[in-house]
Amino acid sequence: RGYLDNITAIGPRTVGSPENEVLAVNYLLEQIRAIERESTDAHKMSVDIQRPTGSFSIDFLGGFTSYYANITNVIVKLDPRNGAEYAVLSNCHFDSVPNTPGASDDAVSCAVMLEILNTLSKSSEPLQHAVIFLFNGAEENILQASHGFITQHEWAKSIRAFINLEAAGVGGKELVFQTGPENPWLVQAYIVAAKHPFASVVAQEIFQSGIIPADTDFRIYRDFGNVPGIDLAFIENGYIYHTEYDTSDRILAESIQRAGDNILAVLKYLATSDKLAKSFEYRHGNVVFFDVLGLFVVAYPARVGTIMNYITAATAFLYLSKKLLQPKTRAIHNLKNFFTAFGLTLTSWVSTLVTVLLVAVFVSVIGRSLSWYTHFYVSVFLYGTAAVAKLVLVHTLAKKFFYKNTNEQYLGDTFFDASLMIWSLALAMITRMGLCSAFICMLWVAFPLLAKLMIHKEFSQKGATMKFVMMYMLGMFVPYLYMMYLSWTVFEMFTPIMGRSGSEILPDVVLAGFIVVITMILSSYFINFIYLVKSTKTTLITLTTVFVVTLILVCSGIFFPYSSDAANPKPKRVFLQHTSRRFHDLGGNVVKSDSGIWINGFDYNGISHITPHVPEINDTIRTPCEEQAPFCGLPWILPVHFMFRLVKNWYLPATEIFPKSPIHFKVLSKELMPWNSVRLSFELSGPSHMSLYVRPHEGSALSKWSLGDGTPVASLGGDYFVFYSHGLQATPWHFWVELTAPEKHPDGIVSLAIAAHYFFGEDQKSPQLYALLERFPDWTFSSGWSCTYDLFVF
């Protein structure tokens, strides 16, 4: 706790700021030296400060290239007394996003690592391998410091596995949400060693699908270091992640203790493991892993899972075919009823999904999106009741009008078989796709089928006893319990993400869709009870009443999306950039210039809730797109333009800003190259964060540049984006671009723009920006800084 409080007391630690490059580094070194003085003779400690410069391309956020200069890493190596050939890496980052103290992301992980270093160094128990602790100082700049370490530091060559400590929330349990690639022994190490396991291959497949707009240093170690590892993150209370509320007092001591216990145990296990030295020999196949209520982890090789899944599906198909085709005299009748039930079940699911999504679209269109953001129960009362009511209604109507004279017990049995068939098909298909998450379908086939075989009877009058119900419920217990546990974990992660997912995604549609899917899963083996009970009238009336009342209350606006509650804030995120822009022509003349405060609301609601408090921010100041300029002539810090439509941006006219540290940009040379190519060389200096945008003109093409691996990577939309940052001191940045060009190009061959971002210091906030930020309501997290945008044509 002391380490955490002291790191966050430094304040926001943005790359390039004295807080990050000097104060945080000095604090870490003081603590490391103090730990070293008290270490035992069983180990030896080495400390290094690395300040790497490098460049790489990454396909994250639509694709861009990164360039960094003189950023900072603090690295400690704890060796056995006689040295070690191989090492395990533990990684955290001490930098934070601008305007936030970054307690959970990621100061708490660095605090845990300091305590682990302290514990290991005092232990008399010798290690077999070295443990390297990387306190990296530029993760929020999209993984730059980890790239500098793994590609340039001499100690990196000895690393055979890593543990990356991250955050997507504030405190709670730390979730293992990525492992590998492959290397099942790493998961086994976590299972054996971790005292409080919390892990899911479902989280891994969701994260790696790109649905969540985030990435971690795990990717760098995997892709650029070819090293396998374990990715852990705190996921609770993501509402205040990357905000001013991410303070040390919000992280409970139990969370810190739990993380420390787990990570220390896993690191010790890896540092004494024989497998670490030969980790590449154990690189075979993926692994299915999931924890059961946080008590223990189940894990097995994916190839074993594939065999289990196909055997389970085949058993279900065999059971169904044997049942439906016997006796032969009734086979046609049985098959007809079975496929009718199968079709009805799918129809009820599709119609339920369409109905609930229409409600979600309606709520979004009338401006009541995210009404459940602070009041979670609203989403259940609104979309959950609508989903259940629609399912019950469809089957009640089918029972009343389609199955007038059919035996109810026979119908119930037929619909059970239809659900079993759907799950069996899903199991076979998802397994065929190679997804480890297919184990969920396996649970939903194996346990109900087992229960059915144990009951040994059809749904009959005699069978509908308490004993029968108890046996039936017992068979459903495991899949239902696990599904409820998994659903809550996913809800806990995804609900806060909806508040920072941009203006393009309708959060109500996403959440409503998720609730419908959960409803369909949980109801699949209980649809048959609709055909067994005498009446569903009371159920339908109750569900409809709750839905209608909730919808009326939502439409009335009684559920305000955001909260400034001191104990549990759920703020709206707004980003404001006081921008001065200059557009130059081919001759270098300024043809247009303006200044304004560019405003982005980070959720679907835009600024509709803010306008009553700040009337000048309204729909009359929508941001226009400068079509001739890359990225619409706007100073994006990252290429996230595809997440924010310009109709959900605002540009408030403002006075021009004059930074005390302006950019200095000049052309060093223009060279004619073979094959009608032109090489333009530039020199650029400016603040610690700059963005470079390149747009080849029609007929021209960007063929090479001095960045990344030399091959330009375009962003979504076709423009090229380069993210630049530097530490406390940096020499001017020299780079070149090479373009193929047509013989005649009267309007030039390329437009090149530079945005300078002032995240800290005296240039960060103009008086006008500061005054505007002060007027924002207390339920917002409004992050502001100044920037310039200069466009040049060559």
N, C-alpha and C positions, 0 to 999 in steps of 0.2 A: 504493500500500500504506500509506503514512503517513497519508493522509486516512482510510482505512478503519479503521486501528488506533485513531486518535484519536477518531473518532465512536463506535465500539463501546466504547471505554474509559469513556465517559460512563455506560454501563450501560443498563438498560431505559429507553426514552424513550416513556412513555405520555402521551397527550394530557392537558394540564392539570398535568403534573408539572414541577417546576423543571428536571429533566434535559432535558425536551423543549422547554419554552417559553423557557428561559433559557440553559442550558449549550450545548445543540446549536445554538441560534440564534446565540449569541455566537461559537461556534467557526466556523460557516459564514461569518459576517460578517468575522471576522478573516482567514480565508483569501481571501475575495473581495476585501477591501481590499488584501491583499498582492498578489494577481494584478493588480488595477487599477493599482497603482503601477508594475508592470513591463510594462504593455501598450504597444503601439506607437501611433503617431499615425494609423494606418490605421482605427482603430475608436474608438468612444466607449462607455463603460460607464455604465449607470444601475442603481442598486440600490434596491429598495423592500421594506419590511416591510408585509405586509398582514395585518390581523386581522379577517376577515369574520365576519358573523353572518347566518344564513339557514336555509332549510328546503326540503325537497323530499321527494317520495315515490318509491319505487322498488319494482319487483316482484321483486327479489332475495330469496331465502330465504322465499318464500311471501308477500312483500309487507309493507312497513312504511313508516313516515314517519320522516324524520331531521330533527333540529333541532340547530344548532350555534351557539355564541356565542363570539366573541373567540378563535377558533383562529388558528394562525400559518402564514403563507407567507413564505418568503424568495425574492425574485424578482430576477433579474439580466437586463438587456437589453443585448446586444452589438450595437450599430448600426454600419453603415458611417459614415464620418466625415460625410457629407452627409445622414445620416438615411435612413430607409426607410419605405415605406408598409405593407409586408407583412412578416410574420415567420413563422418556424417555431419550434415549441415543443419543448423537451426536458424531460421530467417524471420526477422521482424523489420518494420520500418518506423523510424522516428519522425519523419516529416509528416505534415498534415495538409489538408486542403486549405486554401485561404479562408481567413475569418472564422476558423474553428479550432478549439483546443485539442481535438483528436485524441481523446482519452481512450476510447475503445479502438479507434482506427488510427494509430495502432500502438499507442503508448503503453497500454496495458500488456500487450504481448512482449514489448521490450522490457517492461518491469518484471514480467514472469521469467524472461530469459536471463536477466541479471541475477535473479534469485536462484535459478537453476545453476548458473555458472558458479555462484557462491557455494551452493550445496555440493556440487561435484568437486570443486577445487579443494574443499575441506575434507572430502571423503578419503579414507585410507585405502579404499577398495580400488585396485588398479584397473584401468581401462585397457581394452585390447586395441581399440582404434581411437583416433583423434576425434574430438568434437569441435566443430567450427561454429562460432556464434557470429552471424552477420547482422549488425545493426545498420540497416541500409537507409540512406538519407534522401532517396528520390524514387519512391514507389508511386506516389500520387501523380508524378509526371509520367504516368503510364509506363511503369516498370523499368525505368532507365537504370537505376543503381544496381539492380540485380543483373541486368545485362552487362554492365561494366565489370561486375565482379566475376561472373561465370565465364566470360569470354577473355578476360585480361589478367586476372589475379593468379599468381603462381600456385596458391593453395587450392584453387578450384580443380586442378587436375586430379587431386587425390580423393575428391568427393564421390561416393558411391550411392548415397541416398540423402534425402533432405526432408525436413519438416517445415512447412511454411505456416506461420501464424498470422491470421487475417481477421477481418471483421466485416459483417454486413449488417450489424446491429450493435446494441449496447448491452454487454453482459449476457447473463444466462449461461446456457450450456454451449460448449464449443463443438460444432458439428464437423465430422470428417465428411467433406462433400466432394473430394477428388482423391484418387490414389493412382499409382502407376506412372506412366502407362505400363500395362501388364504387371509383372512382378507380384504375383499373389503373396509371396513371402512377406511383403511389407504390410499387407492387411493382416496377415497372421501375427506379425509382430505387434501391431496395435491391439489385436484381440487378446493376446497373451498378457501384454504389459499394462494397458490402460485400466485404471481403477474404476473409472466412471464412463463407460463407452457410450458414444452417441454417433452413429455412422449410418449412411444410407447410399446405396448405389443409385437409388432413384434421384437423390439430390445431384449426384455426379452426372447422370444422363440429362437432367434438366439443365444444369449449369453449362455443360459442354455443348448443348444444342444451340446456345446463343440466345435463348429466350430472355435471360437476365442480362441487361446491358452492363456487364462488369467483367473484369478479369483480374488475375493475381499473378504474383511472381512465379507461381507454379508453372505457368505457361513458358516463362523464359528459361527456367531450369530444364524443363522438358524439351523445348524446341531448340535452344541454343547450346545447352550443356549435355543433352542426351542423358540426363540423370533422372531416375525414378524418385517419387516422393509421396508425401501425404500432405494434403491441404486441409487445414482446420480454420473455422471461422465462428465467432460469436454471431448468433442470428436473432437474438431476442430484441424487441423494441427497435426495429429498423426505422421507426418514425423520426428519430433524432440523429440517426447516422449522418455524418457529414454536415452537421449543423452546430450552432453555438452551444447547444444543449448537451453536446457529447463531452460531459465533464466527469472528472474522476469520482465525484461523490455518487454518481448514478450507477457505478459498477460495484456490485455487492462483493464483500470480502469472500463469500462462499464461491462466487464465480472465479475469482482470482485463485483461490486455493484449489478448486477443482481442476482448473486449467493447468496449474503448476504440478499437481499430482500426476495428471495424465501425461503431460509432455516430458517431465523428468523421468517417469517410468519408461516411456517409449524410447527416449534418447539413450538411457542406460542400457536398455535391451539391445538397441542397434549397435551401440559402442562396444558391446561385449559379444556380438553375434558373429559366428563363423561365416554366415551367409553374406555379410556385408562385403568382405574381400572378393567374393566371387559373384557379386550381385547380377552380373550380366549372364551368368549361367542359369539363373533362375527366372529369366525373362521369357515366360511362356504363358500366353493366354490371359484373358481377363478373369475377374473373380466377382461372384455375386456376394454381396455383403449387406447386412441390415441389422440394426440393433432391435431388441425386443423390450420395449418400454424402458430403455436405458439401463436394463439389468445386465444383459449380455449381448454379444454379437454372434449372429449366425453367418458363416462364410463358407463357400465352397467354390471350386473352379467352375468357370462358365461352361466348360465342355461337359462337366458332370451335370450342371443345371440343364443344359440342352437335352441330355439323355433323359433326365427326370421329367422334364416338361413334355417331351414327346411320348414317353411311356404313360404319363398321367392323361394326356389328351387321347391317346389310343385306347386306354382303358375306358374312358368316358364314352368314346365313339362305339366301342364294343358293347358296353352296357346298353346304350341307347338303341343300337341296331338290333340286339338280341331281344330287347323289350318290345320294340315297335313291330318287329317282323314275326312275333309269336303272339297268339297262334296264327298260322298262315291264313286261316279263313278271315281274320280281322285285320290283316296287314295293311290293306289299302285304306281301310277306315282309320286305323291308327296313324298311318303316315299323313293322311289328309288332315286329321285333327292336329297332329304335331306341327306340321308346317303352317297351318292356320295360326296356331298359338305363337309359333316362332315369328311369323310376319306381324301379328298383332303386337307382340312385345317390342319389336323394332319400330313399328309405327308409333307406338305410345312414346317411345324414347325420342324419336325425331320430332314428333308434334310438341312434346314437352320442351325440347330444346328451342324450337322455333318460337313458341309462345313466350317463354321466359326471356329470350333474347330480344323479342319485340318490346317487352316491358322495359328491359334495360336500355334499349335505344330510345324509347319514349322518354324515360327519366333523363337521359343525357341531352336530348333535344330541347327539353323544357328548362335546361340549366340547373338540374338538381343532381348532377353527377357527384360521386364521392360522399353522398349523405351518410354512408356507413363508415367513413374513414376514422372518425372519432368514436362512433357508436357501432361497434362491430355487430351487435345483435340485430341491427336494422337489416343487414344483408340476408340474414337467416330468415327473419320474419317476412321480408319482401320476396326474395327469390326462392328461398327454401320452401316456403308454404305454397307458392305458385307452382313449383315443380312437383311437389307431392300431390297437390290437388289435381293437377292436370293428369298425372299418371293414374290416380284413383278414378278420375272421371272417365277416361278412355276405357278402362277395363270394366267399370260399372256399366257403361253403356253397352259394351260388347256382351257382357253377361245378361243384360236385360233384353236386348233386341236380337242378338246374334245366336246366343246359346239359350234360348227360351226353355227347351225341354231336356237339356243335357244334364246328366248327373254331376252334381257339384264337386263330389270327391274325385271323380274322373277328370274333371276340368282342372282342379288344383294340381293333380299329379302331372297332367299334360303340360301345364305352364311351368312346373318345376323342371321338367325335362327340356323345355324350350330354353330356359335360362341356362341350364347346364350345357346345352349345345352352343349357345352364344359364347359362353366363357371358354369352352373347349376350342372353338374356332379362333377366338382372340388369342388364346394361349399358343396355338400352333403358328398363327401369323406373326405374333410379336417375337416368338422364339426364332422363327425363320428370318426376321429382320436383324437378329443378332443382339437384341436389347436384353441386358441383364435384368431389367425391371419386369421381365416376363414372370418372375417368381411370384408376383402379386396374383396374376391370373392362375398360376398353379395352385395357390392357396384356395382360390375361389372355385376350383374344380375338385381338388382332392378332398377337402374336408366335407363339403356338402354331399359329394358322392359317397364318401365313407359313412356319413350319417344315414344316408338313404339305404345303403346296403345293410347297415346294422338294424334298421327298423324292420326290414324284411317284409314290409307290407305296402300295399298301395294305400292311397288316402281313402280310408273307408270310415264308416260311421263308428265302428269299433276302434279304429286307429286314432280317431280324433279325441283321444283322452289326454289327461294331464301327463301321463307317462310318454305318450307320443310327442307332445309339444316339448317336453323337457329334452327328449332325445334329439329332436329336430334343432332346438335352440343350441344344444351342446355342440352339434355338428357345425353350426354357424359361428360359434363363439370365437374361434381363433381368427378367421378372416375378418370378422366384423371388428374385433378388438384392434387388430393390427391396422385395418383401414381407417378407423377413427383416429388412432394415434398418428398415422402418416398424414391424414388430412389436416389435423391440427398443426403439425409441423409445417406443412406446405402453406397453410393459411397464414401462419405466423411470419413466414418469409415473404409471401407474395403481397399481402395486404399493404404493408408500408411501401413496397416497390411501386405500387400504383400511384403514389404521390410524387414520384420522380421519374415517371416513364415517358414524359414528353406529351405533346399536344396531339399526336397522331393516333394514339391508342385510346379507345373508349374504355376506361377502367371498369365501368359498370358491366359492359359486355363481357370483359375478361372474367370478372368475379362471378357474374351470373352463369357464364358457361361452366366455370369450375364447380359451382354449387350444383348445377344440373347433372354434371358428370358424377359427382359424389352421390347425389340422390339416386341416379340410375344404378350405380354400383351397389349401394346399400339396400336398395329396394328389390334388386333382381330376384332374390329367392323368397321375397315376401309378396310378390305380385299374386302368387297362387292363393294367398289367404283372402284376397278380394273375392275370389270365386267360392271360398269356403264359408265366409261369414254371411249372415242373413241380410244385413243392410250396411251400406257405407254412408248413409244419409247424414248422420251426426258428424262423422269425420269430415265429409265434404263441406258441410255448413261451417264447422269450426275453422277449417283451413282457409276457406274463402273469406270468412269474416276477418280473420287476422291479416290476410293479404290485402283486402280492400282498405281496412283501417290504416295499415302501414303505408300503403300507396298514397292515400289521402294526406297523411301526415308528412310524407316525403315531398309530395307536390306543394304542400303549404310552406315548405322551407323551415320547418321546426327543427330539423336535424342539421345544424350548422356543421360543415365538414371538418373544420379545424378547431384546435384547442390551444389555449395559452396556459392551461393548468400547470402550475409550477412543479407539481409532483410528477405529472405525466403529460408533457406537452406533445401536441401533434400538429406541428406548424405547416403552413403552406410555404413552399420554397419559391423565392423570386430572385432572379439575378439581374442586376443593373450595371451597365457598362457606359460610363460617360465617355463618348467617342468623338474624336475629331478626325474627319476624313478628307483626304486630298487625292484627286484623280488627275494623273498626268497624261498628256498625249505623247505621240511618237517623238516630238521635238523636245520633250521634257517640260512643256508648259502646263501649268495648273489650269485645267478646263472646268473643274467643278470642285467645290469644297463646302463642307457643312459640319455642324456639330450637333450632337443630340445625346440623350440618355436612352440607350437601347435596352429594352425591358423584355425579359423572358420569364413567363410563369412556367414552372417545371411540371405542371399537370394539366389535365384536359380542361379544367375550369378557367384557364387563362387569368384575366385580371377582373373578372366580373364582380368578385367579392371585395376587391380593393377600391374600385372606382368610387363608391360612396365615401370612402375615407380620404382619397386623393383624387378629386374630381377631374383634374387635368389629364389623368391617365384613363383614357376612354377610347372607344372605337374610332374616333376621328383621327387618331394618330397611328394608324396601322403602318407597319414598316414596309416601304416600297422596295422592290428588288431592282438593283442596278444590273440590268441584264448583261452589259458588256464586261462586267467585272467578275472575277472568280468568287464563288460562294456568295453571289448577290451583293458584293461590296460590303460585307459585314464581317466584323472581327471575331470570328468563331475561335475559341481557345482550343476546341477539339472538333473534328468533323462530325458533329451530331445534328447537322442541318436536316437530315432525313427524319429526325424525331420531332421537329418543330416546324410547322407550316408558318409562312410569313403572316398569314391572317391571324396567327396567335402570337405575333411579335408586335411590339409597340416602340415608336421612336419619337421621344418627346424632345422638341427643339431646346437647345441649351447653348450656353456660351462656349466659346472655343477654349480648349485647355492647352497649356504650354508646359509640358513636363520638363523638369530640371535635368533629366537624363534622357533626352530624345534619341531616336535611332539615327545612326549615321550609315548611309547606304551609298555605295558607289560601284560603278562598273570598272573592273580592272583591265579586262581585255575582251576583244571580239575576234575570234579566229575562224577562218574558213577551213573546214575539215574535208576529207574525201567524201564522195557520194552525196554532194549537195548538203552537207551538214554544216551547222554553225555552232561553235562553242562560245558561250558567254560566261565569263568568270566575274564573280562579285565579291565584295567585302561588306560585311554587315556587323554592326555593334549596336547594343542597346540594353534594355533591362533584362532581367533573368529569364523572362518568358516572352517568346515571340512566336508568331505563326507565319509560315511562308506558304503562299498559295500560287500555283502555276497553272495557267490555261493556254495551251498552244492554240494559235488561231487556225481557222479553217484551211486545210491543205498542209499544215505543219504537223509534226509529231515529235513528242519528247522521246528521244531514243536512249540516252544515257545521262547519268549525272554522278556527282561525286559522293552521293549519299547511299546508305544501306549497302546492298551488295552490288550497286551500280546500275541495277535495273529499276526504272521508275515504277511505282505502284500507284495507280489511280484510285481516287476515292469514289464512292457512289455519286453518280452525276457526271463523272469524267474529268473534273478538275483534280489537281494534285495538291496534297496537303502535307506540310512538314511541320512537326512540333519541335520547337527549339527551346532548350533551357540551359542555364549555366549556373555554376556555384557562385561563391563570393567574388572571385576574380576570374576573368577570362579574356584571352586575347581575342581580337576581332575574328569573326567567323568567315572563313574563306570557302566558297563552294562554286561549282560550275554546273551548267546544264548544257546538254547538246541536243540540238533539234535538227531534223530534216526539214527543209523548207522549199517551197515552190520558187521558180526563177523570179517571178514577179510577186512582190508582196508590199504594195504601197501602204498598207495599214499595219505593217510590222508582222512578225511571226509569233510573238508570244506576249501575253500579259502576265505580269508578275506583281504580286501584292504582298505587303508586309504589315502585319498587325503587331503592335507592341502592347504588352499587358503589364500594368503596374499593380502588383498584388500586395505590396507592402511599402512602408516608408512614406516620405513626404509627398510623393507623386500619386499615392493610392487613391485618395478621395478629394475631389474638388469641393469647395464650399457649397456649390449648388447640389452636388450629389449627396454630400453629407446631410444637408438640410432636407432633401427629399427622403432619404432613408429614415430620418428621425420621425417623419410623419406616417410611416407605415404602421399598421395596427400590430399589437403585440402577439397576435396569433400567426404572424409571418416570420420566416427566417429570410431576411433580405440581405443578400451578399452583394456588395458593390465594389467596383474598382474602375480606374480610368484606363483608357487605351487609345491608340491611334491606328489609323488604317491608311496606308499609302499605296496607290496603284501606279505602276509604270508599264510602258509599252516599249518593246524593243524589236 
